[in-house]
Amino acid sequence: MQSIYLATDIKAKIQALQPLLAFHATHGTTDSVIMYAQQLIGSLNQSDFPAVDKDSSLVSLYLTLANAYSNGGLYDEALRYYIQGISIAESLDNKIAINDNKMGIANVYAARNENDKAIAVYNDLLNTDQDERLRHLVYERLGIIFLEQKDLPQAKQYTEKALAYFQQQHQEKKELQTKLTLGIIAELNQQVEEAYTIYNEVKNNAEQHQFFDLYINAGQRMGDLLIGRKDYDNAKVLLSLVYTNALQWNDLEAQLKVLNSLRNLHAVTGDYKNAYALMTQYMGISRDVLNRQNKKEINELEIKYQTAQKEKEILNKENQLNHQETVKYSLLIGFLIILLPIIGLLYMYYQKLQAQSKLNATMEEMNRQKIATLLKDKELELLKASVSGQEKERQRIAGELHDSIGGNLAAIKLQLSNQVGVNRLETIIRQVDDTYHQVRDLSHDLVPQKFSNIGFTELISGYIRQFNTPGNAIITFHAFPGEEIDRIGTSLKVEIYKIIQELITNAQKHGQASKVEIQLTRLDDMLKLQFEDDGKGFSMETVKFGIGFQNIHERLKLFDGICIINSFPSKGTVIDIEIPLNQKYYEA
């Protein structure tokens, strides 16, 4: 540290900070890497360093900064610096730096589940570069992609190739990273004991070498396996220790994973209040990650980069044109100059027509929206009254059939049964008995029997159990307190049941989720339904919700409920539903 403060110029400062950057990058302390790299970039930009030397230093610093952002889960920021790094590296004709930045871009695509784009870049690197180091880094990343695609044999094949090279080169951290991947493959192959042994080895070696990011990932994986073994005490101690390290190194991605494991631990042990608190904390960190992403600026840079590549291709094609095309263009330009005054007049007239047309369309749209709003409000009011009236009428008819008509027929049957030995009376008794059963069945049909005879939470659990087959998502459901939730009214039960059905269908069909968490909680006169999946997610800025989500909102309107959706590509989806529990929503 003393050499940094004694550095008198930018060159000496870069030389003094390089070992410190390498140390923090190796040990996974990404915040420190980001701080020192940004400090050097700012000093370089303000210095009078020669342009060539400045660009050479910036290429290295941009790559270091981009890798740190990528390791910290801030993929949009990483993409910004990879693209800037490629631009400078191309101006210097630095092929190694170009390929390293391309590798980084492919890693970002893979992290955002844009696997087709990632694989295309990886294959391009394998076809155009003979660097053994880069080839085995690609093998490692392809192993991770095939792991995410559940192609476990391919994932294991690529990962073992990379592991053999890293062991040969004595690259301790890359060796532990590939072993961690092999542990995940073993866990997915149901080889739980082998996976636990690998995770424990990675955790201990990572702690010894101070590879804090690997230590956190391996520890979180071990905690999940301990929960699966029902060793809740050791799981809580280990996950709490891992979460402390994640906080210390400000690793947001690791914090999200460990918080999710701790939430599951509290849920399976019945501590729903702490589970709900951890869920709230989880959503807060998720929003923090999203807020730190400067998506608009990054997307613009990505578009500029892609546009620049296309412009190069267009320029190469244009250089192949002959002089005759130049003459043709000249004649065309002359002809256009003659037409310009006429085109100008026509354009002015067209603009006037367009303005008038837009004004008419705007007025028409405003009137249409007003009418649609009035109709929708009226329709909602009628729908509420209709559902409430149908429910009351069902209850009234069911009670009348069961209590009055059914009771009368039972009494008649009892009286007639005392008349022994009369064949005619036996026939009447059978007829009355049949009528009694018909009336009883009718009364049960008018009120949905499965919502009356079975506890509501058990009904949902039974529905979810049918999905617990190989190839489907793993769905877990917790309700607290169960006896209070079982007491809510039948109409509300029906709507909640249908909402859960719709959400599970979306998670598996569209989100392609492998895990789904459902939590139904009654807290402070409020019914809360929390639904989370680890699927593809989607962009909240561009998504167009289909009829399924529209139906959910319409169902919630009947009970003054609200629905909050939080999603991001490759981050999964979290849905928070709240319904106020008025007294009328409980069973009588």
C-alpha positions in Angstrom: 0.0 0.0 0.0 2.9 2.4 0.7 4.1 2.1 -2.9 0.7 3.3 -4.1 0.9 6.5 -2.0 4.5 7.1 -3.0 3.7 6.8 -6.7 4.4 10.2 -8.4 3.0 9.6 -11.9 0.3 7.6 -13.5 2.7 4.9 -14.8 4.1 4.3 -11.3 0.6 4.2 -9.9 -0.5 1.6 -12.5 2.5 -0.6 -11.6 1.8 -0.3 -7.9 -1.9 -1.1 -8.2 -1.6 -4.1 -10.6 -0.6 -6.6 -7.8 -3.5 -5.4 -5.6 -6.0 -5.7 -8.5 -4.7 -9.2 -9.2 -5.1 -10.2 -5.5 -8.6 -9.0 -5.2 -9.7 -10.5 -8.5 -8.3 -13.9 -7.5 -10.0 -13.8 -4.1 -13.4 -12.7 -5.4 -13.6 -9.3 -3.7 -15.2 -7.7 -6.7 -16.0 -4.3 -5.0 -12.3 -3.7 -4.3 -11.4 -4.6 -7.9 -14.1 -2.2 -9.2 -13.0 0.6 -6.9 -9.2 0.4 -7.8 -9.9 -0.1 -11.5 -12.2 2.9 -11.8 -9.7 5.0 -9.9 -7.0 4.1 -12.4 -9.3 4.7 -15.4 -10.2 8.2 -14.1 -6.5 9.0 -13.5 -5.6 7.8 -17.0 -8.3 9.9 -18.7 -7.1 13.0 -16.9 -3.4 12.4 -17.5 -1.1 13.5 -20.5 0.0 9.9 -21.0 0.9 9.1 -24.7 -2.2 8.0 -26.6 -0.8 4.5 -27.5 0.3 3.8 -23.9 -3.0 5.1 -22.5 -5.0 2.8 -24.8 -2.9 -0.2 -24.0 -3.5 0.4 -20.2 -7.2 1.1 -20.8 -7.7 -2.2 -22.6 -6.3 -4.1 -19.6 -8.3 -2.1 -17.1 -11.6 -2.3 -19.0 -11.2 -6.1 -19.1 -10.4 -6.3 -15.4 -13.4 -4.0 -14.6 -15.8 -5.9 -16.9 -14.8 -9.3 -15.3 -15.4 -7.9 -11.8 -18.9 -6.6 -12.8 -19.7 -10.0 -14.4 -18.5 -11.9 -11.3 -20.7 -9.6 -9.2 -23.8 -10.3 -11.2 -23.9 -6.8 -12.8 -24.0 -8.1 -16.3 -25.1 -4.9 -18.1 -22.2 -2.9 -16.6 -19.9 -5.8 -17.6 -21.1 -5.7 -21.2 -20.5 -1.9 -21.4 -16.8 -2.4 -20.6 -16.3 -5.5 -22.7 -17.6 -3.6 -25.8 -15.4 -0.5 -25.0 -12.4 -2.8 -24.5 -13.0 -4.5 -27.9 -13.2 -1.1 -29.6 -9.8 0.0 -28.3 -8.2 -3.5 -28.8 -9.2 -3.4 -32.5 -7.6 0.0 -32.9 -4.4 -1.5 -31.4 -4.8 -4.8 -33.4 -4.4 -6.6 -30.1 -6.0 -10.0 -30.9 -5.5 -11.5 -27.5 -7.4 -8.6 -25.9 -10.1 -8.9 -28.6 -10.6 -12.6 -27.9 -10.6 -12.1 -24.1 -13.3 -9.5 -24.4 -15.3 -11.7 -26.7 -15.0 -14.4 -24.2 -16.4 -12.0 -21.5 -19.4 -11.0 -23.8 -20.2 -14.7 -24.3 -20.1 -15.3 -20.6 -22.6 -12.4 -20.1 -24.9 -13.9 -22.7 -24.7 -17.3 -20.9 -25.4 -15.7 -17.5 -28.5 -14.0 -19.0 -29.6 -17.4 -20.4 -29.1 -16.2 -24.0 -27.5 -19.5 -24.7 -27.7 -19.5 -28.5 -25.8 -16.2 -28.7 -23.2 -17.4 -26.1 -22.6 -20.8 -27.9 -22.2 -18.9 -31.3 -19.4 -16.7 -29.8 -17.7 -19.7 -28.0 -17.6 -21.7 -31.3 -16.2 -18.7 -33.1 -13.4 -18.5 -30.5 -12.7 -22.2 -30.9 -12.6 -21.9 -34.7 -10.4 -18.8 -34.9 -8.0 -19.1 -32.0 -5.4 -21.8 -31.1 -4.6 -20.5 -27.6 -4.8 -23.6 -25.3 -5.7 -21.4 -22.3 -8.6 -19.8 -24.1 -9.8 -23.1 -25.6 -10.1 -24.7 -22.1 -11.8 -21.6 -20.7 -14.4 -22.1 -23.4 -14.7 -25.8 -22.5 -15.4 -24.7 -18.9 -18.1 -22.3 -20.0 -19.7 -24.8 -22.4 -19.9 -27.3 -19.5 -21.8 -24.7 -17.4 -24.3 -24.0 -20.3 -25.0 -27.7 -20.9 -25.4 -28.1 -17.2 -28.1 -25.4 -17.2 -29.8 -27.1 -20.2 -29.8 -30.4 -18.1 -27.6 -32.1 -20.7 -25.5 -33.7 -17.9 -23.3 -36.1 -20.0 -22.2 -33.2 -22.3 -21.7 -30.9 -19.3 -19.5 -33.5 -17.5 -17.4 -34.2 -20.7 -16.5 -30.5 -21.2 -16.0 -29.8 -17.5 -13.6 -32.7 -17.1 -11.6 -31.6 -20.1 -11.2 -28.1 -18.5 -10.4 -29.6 -15.1 -7.5 -31.7 -16.5 -5.9 -28.7 -18.1 -6.3 -26.5 -15.0 -4.8 -29.2 -12.8 -1.9 -29.5 -15.3 -1.3 -25.7 -15.2 -1.7 -25.6 -11.4 -4.4 -23.0 -11.6 -5.9 -23.5 -8.2 -9.0 -21.3 -8.5 -10.1 -22.5 -11.9 -9.5 -26.1 -10.7 -11.9 -25.5 -7.7 -14.4 -23.8 -10.0 -14.6 -26.8 -12.3 -14.8 -29.2 -9.3 -17.8 -27.1 -8.0 -19.5 -27.6 -11.4 -18.9 -31.4 -11.2 -20.4 -31.3 -7.7 -23.6 -29.7 -9.1 -23.7 -32.4 -11.9 -23.4 -35.1 -9.3 -26.2 -33.5 -7.2 -28.5 -33.4 -10.3 -27.7 -37.1 -11.0 -29.0 -37.9 -7.5 -25.4 -38.7 -6.3 -26.0 -36.6 -3.1 -23.1 -38.0 -1.0 -20.6 -37.5 -3.8 -21.9 -33.9 -4.3 -21.6 -33.1 -0.6 -18.0 -34.4 -0.5 -17.0 -32.3 -3.5 -18.7 -29.2 -2.1 -16.9 -29.7 1.3 -13.5 -30.1 -0.5 -14.1 -26.9 -2.5 -15.3 -25.0 0.5 -12.3 -26.0 2.7 -9.7 -25.3 -0.1 -11.3 -22.0 -1.1 -11.2 -20.9 2.6 -7.5 -21.9 2.8 -6.6 -19.9 -0.4 -9.0 -17.1 0.5 -11.2 -17.6 -2.6 -14.2 -16.0 -0.9 -16.6 -16.3 -3.9 -16.0 -20.0 -4.2 -16.2 -20.5 -0.4 -19.7 -18.8 -0.4 -21.0 -20.8 -3.4 -19.9 -24.1 -2.1 -21.1 -23.4 1.5 -24.6 -22.4 0.2 -24.8 -25.6 -1.8 -23.8 -27.7 1.3 -26.5 -25.8 3.3 -29.2 -26.9 0.8 -28.1 -30.5 1.0 -28.2 -30.4 4.8 -31.8 -29.1 4.6 -32.6 -32.0 2.3 -31.1 -34.3 5.0 -33.3 -32.5 7.6 -30.1 -31.6 9.5 -31.6 -28.2 10.2 -29.3 -27.1 13.0 -26.1 -27.6 11.1 -27.7 -26.1 8.0 -28.6 -22.9 9.9 -25.1 -22.5 11.3 -23.4 -23.0 8.0 -25.8 -20.8 5.9 -25.6 -18.0 8.5 -21.8 -18.1 8.4 -21.9 -18.0 4.6 -24.4 -15.1 4.5 -22.1 -13.1 6.8 -19.2 -13.6 4.3 -21.5 -12.6 1.4 -22.4 -9.4 3.3 -18.8 -8.7 4.1 -17.7 -9.0 0.5 -20.9 -7.3 -0.8 -21.6 -10.2 -3.2 -25.3 -9.5 -4.1 -25.7 -12.6 -6.2 -24.4 -14.8 -3.3 -26.7 -12.9 -0.8 -29.7 -13.7 -3.0 -28.9 -17.4 -3.1 -28.1 -17.7 0.6 -31.2 -15.7 1.6 -33.3 -18.1 -0.5 -31.8 -21.1 1.3 -32.4 -19.6 4.7 -35.9 -18.8 3.8 -36.6 -22.4 2.8 -35.0 -23.5 6.0 -37.3 -21.4 8.2 -40.3 -22.4 6.1 -39.7 -26.2 6.5 -39.2 -25.8 10.2 -42.5 -23.8 10.6 -41.0 -20.4 11.3 -43.1 -18.6 8.7 -42.6 -15.1 10.2 -38.9 -15.2 9.7 -39.4 -16.9 6.3 -41.6 -13.9 5.3 -39.1 -11.4 6.6 -36.3 -13.1 4.6 -38.5 -13.0 1.5 -39.0 -9.3 2.0 -35.2 -8.8 2.3 -34.7 -11.0 -0.8 -37.0 -8.8 -2.9 -35.2 -5.7 -1.6 -31.8 -7.0 -2.7 -33.3 -8.1 -6.1 -34.6 -4.5 -6.6 -31.1 -3.2 -5.6 -29.4 -5.3 -8.3 -31.9 -4.1 -10.9 -31.4 -0.4 -9.9 -27.6 -0.8 -10.3 -28.0 -1.9 -13.9 -27.8 1.0 -16.3 -29.7 -0.9 -19.0 -30.5 2.0 -21.3 -26.9 3.1 -21.7 -25.6 -0.4 -22.1 -28.2 -1.4 -24.7 -27.2 1.7 -26.7 -23.5 0.7 -26.6 -24.4 -2.9 -27.7 -26.4 -1.5 -30.6 -23.6 0.8 -31.5 -21.1 -2.1 -31.4 -23.3 -4.3 -33.6 -24.0 -1.3 -36.0 -20.2 -0.7 -36.3 -19.7 -4.3 -37.3 -22.4 -4.1 -39.9 -21.0 -0.8 -41.2 -17.6 -2.5 -41.8 -19.2 -5.2 -43.8 -21.2 -2.7 -45.9 -18.0 -0.6 -46.5 -16.1 -3.7 -47.8 -18.9 -4.4 -50.2 -19.1 -0.8 -51.4 -15.4 -0.8 -52.2 -16.1 -3.5 -54.8 -18.4 -1.3 -56.9 -17.1 0.0 -60.2 -17.1 3.5 -61.7 -20.2 3.0 -63.7 -22.3 2.9 -60.5 -20.8 6.3 -59.5 -22.1 7.7 -62.8 -25.5 6.2 -62.3 -25.7 7.8 -58.8 -24.7 11.2 -60.2 -27.5 11.0 -62.8 -30.0 10.0 -60.1 -28.9 12.9 -57.8 -29.4 15.3 -60.6 -32.9 14.0 -61.3 -33.7 14.2 -57.6 -32.6 17.9 -57.4 -35.2 18.7 -60.1 -37.9 16.9 -58.2 -37.0 18.5 -54.8 -39.3 21.5 -55.1 -42.3 19.3 -56.1 -41.6 16.8 -53.3 -41.4 19.7 -50.8 -44.8 21.0 -51.8 -46.3 17.5 -51.7 -44.7 16.8 -48.3 -46.1 20.0 -46.8 -49.6 19.1 -48.0 -49.1 15.5 -46.7 -48.1 16.9 -43.2 -51.2 19.0 -43.1 -53.4 15.9 -43.9 -51.5 13.9 -41.3 -52.0 16.5 -38.6 -55.7 16.6 -39.3 -55.9 12.8 -39.3 -54.0 12.5 -36.0 -56.3 15.0 -34.4 -59.4 13.1 -35.6 -57.8 9.8 -34.4 -56.9 11.3 -31.0 -60.5 12.6 -30.4 -61.9 9.2 -31.5 -59.5 7.3 -29.2 -60.4 9.6 -26.2 -64.1 9.0 -26.8 -63.6 5.2 -27.2 -61.5 5.0 -24.0 -64.1 6.9 -22.0 -66.8 4.6 -23.2 -64.6 1.5 -22.5 -63.9 2.7 -19.0 -67.5 3.3 -18.2 -68.4 -0.1 -19.6 -65.6 -1.9 -17.7 -66.6 -0.3 -14.4 -70.2 -1.2 -14.9 -69.3 -4.8 -16.0 -67.0 -5.2 -12.9 -69.8 -3.9 -10.6 -72.3 -6.3 -12.2 -69.8 -9.2 -12.0 -69.3 -8.6 -8.3 -73.0 -8.5 -7.7 -73.5 -11.6 -9.8 -70.8 -13.7 -8.0 -72.0 -12.6 -4.6 -75.7 -13.3 -5.5 -74.8 -16.7 -7.0 -72.9 -17.7 -3.9 -75.7 -16.7 -1.5 -78.3 -18.4 -3.8 -76.3 -21.6 -3.9 -76.0 -21.7 -0.1 -79.7 -21.0 0.4 -80.8 -23.7 -2.1 -78.4 -26.2 -0.7 -79.5 -25.6 2.8 -83.2 -25.7 1.9 -82.8 -29.0 0.0 -80.7 -30.6 2.7 -82.4 -29.3 5.8 -86.1 -29.0 4.8 -86.8 -31.4 1.9 -84.1 -33.9 2.9 -85.3 -33.9 6.5 -88.9 -34.4 5.6 -88.1 -37.4 3.3 -85.9 -38.9 6.1 -88.8 -38.7 8.5 -91.3 -40.2 6.0 -88.8 -43.1 5.5 -88.6 -43.7 9.2 -92.4 -43.8 9.6 -92.9 -46.1 6.7 -90.2 -48.4 7.9 -92.3 -49.3 11.0 -95.0 -50.8 8.7 -93.7 -54.4 8.5 -95.0 -57.1 6.1 -96.7 -54.9 3.6 -95.2 -55.2 0.1 -96.7 -52.0 -1.2 -95.1 -50.1 1.6 -91.7 -51.6 0.9 -91.9 -50.3 -2.6 -92.8 -46.8 -1.4 -89.9 -47.0 1.1 -87.5 -47.7 -1.8 -88.8 -44.9 -3.8 -88.6 -42.5 -1.0 -85.1 -43.7 -0.2 -84.0 -43.1 -3.8 -85.5 -39.6 -3.7 -83.7 -38.8 -0.4 -80.3 -39.8 -1.9 -81.0 -37.7 -5.1 -81.9 -34.7 -3.0 -78.7 -35.1 -0.9 -76.5 -35.5 -3.9 -78.1 -32.4 -5.5 -77.4 -30.3 -2.4 -73.8 -31.4 -2.4 -73.4 -30.5 -6.1 -74.7 -26.9 -5.6 -71.7 -26.2 -3.3 -68.3 -27.4 -4.7 -67.8 -30.5 -2.6 -64.0 -30.5 -2.8 -63.8 -27.0 -1.2 -66.2 -28.1 1.6 -65.1 -31.7 2.5 -61.3 -31.2 2.3 -59.2 -28.5 4.0 -58.2 -25.8 1.6 -54.5 -26.1 2.2 -54.6 -29.8 1.8 -56.6 -29.4 -1.4 -53.8 -27.2 -2.8 -51.1 -29.6 -1.6 -52.9 -32.5 -3.3 -53.0 -30.5 -6.6 -49.3 -29.7 -6.4 -48.3 -33.3 -5.6 -49.4 -34.4 -9.1 -46.5 -32.4 -10.5 -43.8 -34.1 -8.4 -42.7 -36.4 -11.2 -39.3 -36.5 -13.0 -39.0 -33.8 -15.7 -41.4 -31.4 -13.9 -40.4 -28.4 -11.8 -39.9 -29.0 -8.0 -42.9 -27.2 -6.4 -43.0 -26.5 -2.6 -46.1 -25.1 -0.8 -46.3 -23.6 2.7 -49.4 -22.2 4.4 -49.5 -20.3 7.7 -51.6 -20.5 9.8 -53.3 -23.4 8.0 -56.5 -23.4 10.1 -57.1 -19.7 9.5 -56.7 -20.1 5.8 -59.1 -23.1 5.7 -61.8 -20.8 7.2 -61.9 -18.3 4.3 -65.1 -18.3 2.2 -65.7 -20.7 -0.6 -65.8 -18.1 -3.4 -62.4 -16.7 -2.3 -61.0 -20.3 -2.1 -62.1 -21.0 -5.6 -60.4 -17.9 -7.0 -57.1 -18.4 -5.1 -57.1 -22.1 -6.3 -57.5 -21.0 -9.9 -54.8 -18.2 -9.5 -52.3 -20.8 -8.2 -53.2 -23.1 -11.1 -52.6 -20.3 -13.6 -49.2 -19.3 -12.0 -47.9 -22.9 -12.0 -48.9 -23.3 -15.6 -47.1 -20.1 -16.6 -43.9 -21.0 -14.6 -43.6 -24.4 -16.3 -44.9 -23.7 -19.8 -43.5 -20.2 -20.4 -40.9 -19.6 -17.7 -39.4 -23.2 -18.0 -38.7 -23.1 -14.3 -37.0 -26.0 -12.4 -38.1 -24.8 -8.9 -41.3 -23.1 -7.7 -41.9 -21.7 -4.2 -45.5 -20.9 -3.1 -46.3 -19.4 0.3 -49.8 -18.6 1.5 -49.9 -16.5 4.7 -52.6 -14.8 6.7 -51.0 -11.7 8.4 -52.7 -8.7 10.0 -56.1 -9.3 8.4 -54.4 -9.7 5.0 -54.1 -12.9 2.9 -50.7 -12.9 1.2 -49.8 -15.2 -1.7 -46.1 -15.2 -2.6 -45.1 -17.1 -5.8 -41.5 -17.4 -6.9 -39.8 -19.4 -9.7 -36.3 -19.7 -11.1 -37.4 -19.6 -14.7 -36.3 -17.4 -17.7 -38.0 -14.3 -16.3 -38.8 -11.4 -18.6 -38.2 -7.6 -19.0 -40.8 -5.6 -17.1 -40.3 -2.7 -19.7 -41.2 -4.7 -22.8 -43.5 -7.6 -21.6 -47.0 -7.9 -22.9 -49.1 -9.9 -20.4 -51.4 -12.5 -21.9 -55.0 -13.5 -21.0 -53.8 -15.6 -18.1 -52.4 -12.6 -16.1 -55.4 -10.5 -17.2 -57.7 -13.1 -15.7 -55.7 -13.1 -12.5 -56.2 -9.3 -12.2 -59.9 -9.6 -12.9 -60.3 -12.3 -10.1 -58.4 -10.1 -7.7 -60.6 -7.1 -8.4 -63.6 -9.0 -7.0 -62.0 -9.0 -3.6 -60.1 -5.7 -3.8 -56.8 -7.5 -4.1 -53.5 -6.3 -5.6 -50.8 -8.1 -7.6 -47.1 -7.0 -7.7 -44.8 -8.7 -10.3 -41.0 -8.5 -10.1 -39.0 -10.1 -12.9 -35.8 -9.8 -14.9 -34.4 -11.9 -17.8 -32.5 -15.0 -16.4 -33.5 -13.9 -12.8 -36.8 -15.7 -12.5 -40.1 -14.2 -11.4 -41.5 -13.1 -8.0 -45.2 -12.4 -7.7 -46.7 -10.9 -4.5 -50.5 -10.9 -4.1 -52.4 -9.3 -1.2 -56.1 -9.6 -0.5 -57.8 -7.8 2.5 -59.7 -10.3 4.6 -63.0 -8.7 5.4 -65.4 -10.6 7.7 -67.6 -11.5 4.7 -64.7 -13.5 3.2 -64.8 -16.1 6.1 -67.0 -19.2 6.3 -70.2 -18.7 8.3 
